[in-house]
Amino acid sequence: MATYREIKGIQIEVLSSDPSNPVEGQVWYNSTSNVVKGSIRSTAGSWSTGGNLNTARAKIATASAGTQTAALGFGGDPPSPVTALTEAYNGTSWTEVNDLNTARKGAAGAGTQPGALCFGGYTTTYVAVTESWNGSNWTEVNDMNTARERLGGCGATNTAALGFGGRDPQRQLTELWNGSNWTEVNDLTDSGRYSIVGIGTSTAALAVGGYGPPGSGTRNVTESWNGTSWTGVADLNVAKFASGAAGTQPSALVFGGENPGGITGQTEQWNGSSWTEVADLSTARFRLGGAGTTTAGLAFGGGAPSVTAATEEWNTGAAVTVTFDDS
């Protein structure tokens, strides 16, 4: 059998304690515990603290295709009962930028930090107002066909977006944005719901969880959009509404929200066919913003139950120390 030195060209280093910051692939002998240890890369994810929002708020809309280092959050409440505030995240801190033209809460978002879309929401009534962000300013464009709040939204750009569900009056409606106008397309197949999570693009999306019509309550339903119609796929492990989300149709995260047990920090990961529970948020909350991917996600704001400015970053692939089996 080949020795470690013959394979690697070096001997295993002998240390009295584990190194404080080992590199991936490093192997050492701990002379205090008399075991061989090494550093490998973990596939598990975890949440860590990011920079706080400047203004704590809930029911905040986001650029759904934003990233962990370039995210945009807009609208929400409080302050007062609704706000037009827009903030941009650079991976470290949030900066206030130009406000929405129409203050609102419970809107949906699509696009990226340099090119976003805000649609629907609630002022003193349900609104259909749509605004487009060019990286500096918001411009009002054509309204949705049906006014509603707490709808699901997604889209890779501000010229191609999808809005679905919501409160009220018809919780199953889906509308498609082509950069100029909204067009009604095929409805959700479930009974319809609000405080629903939207993930993906205008041609490949997920509609997750939400709160259904009177009598049906919190939902664990997941539906997949193929550009034409919705199809039911595997349910969440735990029914929840008003969650945050990150990722795409084949690879997504849903985190936080409210379930029958109350406000939660639970995180579930989608692999394209099923949901798996992973590490919880540090701060349980609902009505929060979310952006990023399943390897680099972002959660911010929300109610916990009072509004919070807390931001958390989701990352996978951290180096971990393991002890090698000598059996």
C-alpha positions, 0 to 999 in steps of 0.5 A, a space after each residue: 500500500 502506498 504511503 501518504 508521503 509517496 502519494 503527496 510527496 510530503 509527510 503528514 505534519 504533526 501539530 499539538 492542536 488543530 490549525 485555526 484556518 486550515 485549507 481544503 485538502 490539508 491533513 495533519 496529526 493531532 498529537 494531543 488527541 492522537 488522531 489524524 485529521 483533515 479539512 474537506 469542503 462541506 456541501 451543507 449550507 448555513 446562514 450568517 449575519 450580513 449588513 442591516 437594512 437602513 430601515 426595518 420593514 416587512 412586506 418588502 418586494 425584491 428584484 427576484 434575480 438579484 444576487 447576494 452581492 447585488 440585491 434590491 429591496 423596495 417598498 414595504 411597511 412600516 414606516 407609516 403605513 407604507 413606504 416607497 424606500 428602495 435600498 441596494 445591497 453590495 454584499 456588505 451594506 445597504 444604501 438608500 437609492 431613489 424611491 418608488 413613485 408609488 409607496 406600497 407594501 405587498 408588491 412583487 418584484 422581478 429583474 436585477 439590481 440594475 434593471 428591476 420591476 415592481 408590480 401590484 401591492 397595496 397603498 390604501 387599496 389594491 393597486 395594479 401599478 407597475 414601475 421599471 428601475 433602470 439602475 438609478 430611477 423608477 419609471 411608471 409603465 403600464 399597469 397589470 390587468 388585475 390589481 392585487 397585493 401579496 402576489 408571487 412574482 419572478 423574472 430574470 429581467 425587467 422586460 420579462 416577468 411573471 405575476 401570479 396569485 395574490 389578494 384579491 379578488 381572484 387568487 389564481 390569475 397569472 399575468 405575463 409581462 413582455 416589457 410593454 404590457 401585461 397579458 393574462 395567461 393560464 391560471 394557477 391550478 391550485 385553489 389560488 392563494 396569496 402571500 405566495 413565493 415566486 421563484 425563477 423566470 417568466 418561462 420557468 418558474 415555481 409558485 410555492 406555499 401561500 395562504 388559500 381561500 377561507 377554509 383552506 388555510 396555509 398551503 404546502 403546494 408547489 406548482 411549476 410553470 413551463 412558459 405556458 401552464 402550471 403543473 403541481 409538483 412535490 409539496 413543501 415538507 411544512 406548509 407556510 406563507 409569506 416566506 422569502 426565496 432564492 434560486 431558480 426553478 430547478 434549484 431553489 431555497 424557501 426560508 422563513 414565513 409563517 406556518 400553523 405553529 407560528 413564525 419560523 426560520 425554517 429553510 427548505 431546499 428544492 433540487 428539481 423534484 423534492 424539498 429537503 429541510 436544511 439549516 434554519 435562519 438565525 432570526 425567525 421571520 415572515 414577510 421578508 425579502 430574498 435573493 440569490 442562489 442555493 449556494 449564495 442566498 440573501 434574506 432581509 427584513 420581515 416581521 419577527 414579529 415586529 419589523 426587523 432590519 436584519 440581513 442574513 447570508 446563506 452560503 454552502 461549501 465551507 471548509 470543515 475539519 473531519 477526523 479520519 477513521 483508523 479502523 
